[in-house]
Amino acid sequence: MNRVDVSAQNTPIPDWIGDVESFILQVLEYMEIDDWEVSILFCDDDFIRDLNGRYRGKDESTDVLSFASHYEEGENSFSTPETYATISAGDIVISVQTLQRQAREWGVSLDEELQRILIHGVLHLAGMDHATNSFEDEEMLRKQEKILRHVRGETVF
């Protein structure tokens, strides 16, 4: 059974965010991932900029950062003692300010942009990453959009 913990740092969790836990559980089910524990932290641009600088060497805010725990090679492959019922897959940190800006810039609802960012974070926890090869980036984005359409109940090709 998957578990999701939602919290906030330097920002209140906006009312429009809805049921993030339920959404993440649907994404994990679609990806056939079980026994994961995922932490979602909502924050402001200053907080995520600090994290981005410390962990990625980029002095700028971003929409989402993912921090995988105990990752080993192979998608959905994490090391954990046999006695644990769930695997601490990692943390997804989302800047509410950047999310709002991007939704306006791309002309999508806050809900859709949030869902896209959440899926993106889960894909990173599952071992997908951006590469210098644009095909690999496109593959990750295609998978992200396929999951988004499925979970939103839209036709998936």
C-alpha positions in Angstrom: 0.0 0.0 0.0 1.4 3.4 -1.0 1.5 6.4 1.4 1.6 10.1 0.7 2.5 12.9 3.1 1.7 16.5 2.2 3.2 19.5 4.0 4.2 23.1 3.4 7.2 25.3 4.1 7.2 29.1 3.9 3.8 29.0 2.2 0.3 27.9 3.2 -1.2 25.0 1.2 -3.6 26.8 -1.2 -7.3 25.7 -1.2 -7.1 25.0 -4.9 -4.5 22.3 -4.5 -7.2 19.7 -3.9 -6.5 16.1 -3.0 -2.9 15.7 -3.9 -2.7 12.4 -1.9 -5.4 10.8 -4.0 -3.9 12.0 -7.2 -0.4 10.6 -6.4 -2.0 7.3 -5.4 -3.7 7.0 -8.8 -0.4 7.8 -10.6 1.5 5.2 -8.6 -1.3 2.6 -9.3 -1.1 3.4 -13.0 2.7 3.0 -12.9 2.2 -0.3 -11.1 4.2 0.9 -8.1 3.4 -0.5 -4.7 4.6 0.1 -1.1 6.0 3.5 -1.8 6.0 6.4 0.7 6.2 9.7 -1.0 6.5 13.1 0.7 5.2 16.2 -1.1 6.4 19.6 0.2 4.9 22.8 -1.1 7.1 25.9 -0.7 7.8 29.4 -2.1 10.3 30.4 -4.7 13.0 31.4 -2.1 12.9 28.0 -0.4 13.2 26.0 -3.7 15.8 28.4 -5.0 18.0 27.6 -2.0 17.5 23.9 -2.5 18.2 24.2 -6.2 21.4 26.1 -5.4 22.6 23.6 -2.8 21.8 20.4 -4.6 22.0 21.3 -8.3 24.3 24.3 -8.3 21.6 26.4 -10.0 20.9 29.8 -8.4 17.3 30.0 -9.6 13.9 28.9 -8.6 12.3 26.0 -10.3 8.8 24.4 -10.3 9.8 20.9 -8.9 12.7 19.1 -7.3 12.7 15.4 -6.6 15.0 13.7 -4.1 15.0 9.9 -4.4 15.9 7.8 -1.4 17.9 4.6 -1.5 17.7 4.4 -5.3 19.4 1.5 -7.1 19.6 0.8 -10.8 16.4 -0.1 -12.6 13.1 1.7 -12.6 11.1 1.1 -9.4 14.1 -0.5 -7.7 14.9 0.8 -4.2 16.9 -0.9 -1.5 15.1 -1.4 1.8 15.4 -3.8 4.7 13.0 -6.7 4.3 11.2 -5.8 7.5 9.8 -2.5 6.2 6.3 -2.5 4.8 6.8 0.6 2.7 9.8 2.0 0.8 10.7 5.7 1.4 10.8 6.6 -2.3 11.7 10.2 -1.6 10.6 13.8 -1.6 9.0 16.0 -4.2 9.3 19.7 -3.5 7.0 22.1 -5.5 7.1 25.9 -5.6 3.6 27.2 -5.5 4.7 30.6 -6.9 6.4 29.0 -9.9 3.5 26.6 -10.5 1.1 29.6 -10.6 3.3 31.5 -13.0 3.7 28.6 -15.3 -0.1 27.9 -15.4 -0.7 31.5 -16.5 2.2 31.4 -19.0 1.0 28.2 -20.7 -2.7 28.9 -20.4 -3.6 25.8 -18.4 -5.5 25.5 -15.1 -3.7 25.5 -11.8 -5.0 21.9 -11.3 -3.6 20.7 -14.6 -0.2 22.3 -14.0 0.0 20.9 -10.5 -0.9 17.4 -11.8 1.8 17.6 -14.5 4.4 18.7 -12.0 3.4 15.9 -9.5 3.7 13.3 -12.2 7.1 14.7 -13.3 8.3 14.4 -9.7 7.1 10.8 -9.4 8.9 9.9 -12.7 12.1 11.3 -11.2 11.7 9.2 -8.1 11.1 6.2 -10.3 14.5 6.7 -11.9 13.7 8.8 -15.0 15.9 11.8 -15.5 16.6 14.5 -18.0 19.6 13.8 -20.2 21.6 15.8 -22.6 20.0 13.6 -25.3 16.8 15.3 -26.3 15.2 12.0 -27.2 15.4 10.9 -23.6 13.9 14.2 -22.5 11.1 13.7 -25.0 10.5 10.1 -23.8 10.1 11.3 -20.2 7.7 14.1 -21.3 5.7 11.7 -23.4 5.3 9.3 -20.5 4.3 12.2 -18.3 1.6 13.3 -20.6 0.3 9.8 -21.1 0.0 9.3 -17.4 -1.7 12.7 -17.1 -4.3 11.9 -19.7 -5.0 8.5 -18.2 -5.4 9.8 -14.6 -7.6 12.7 -15.9 -9.8 10.1 -17.7 -8.9 11.4 -21.1 -8.3 9.1 -24.1 -4.8 7.6 -24.1 -3.2 6.5 -27.4 
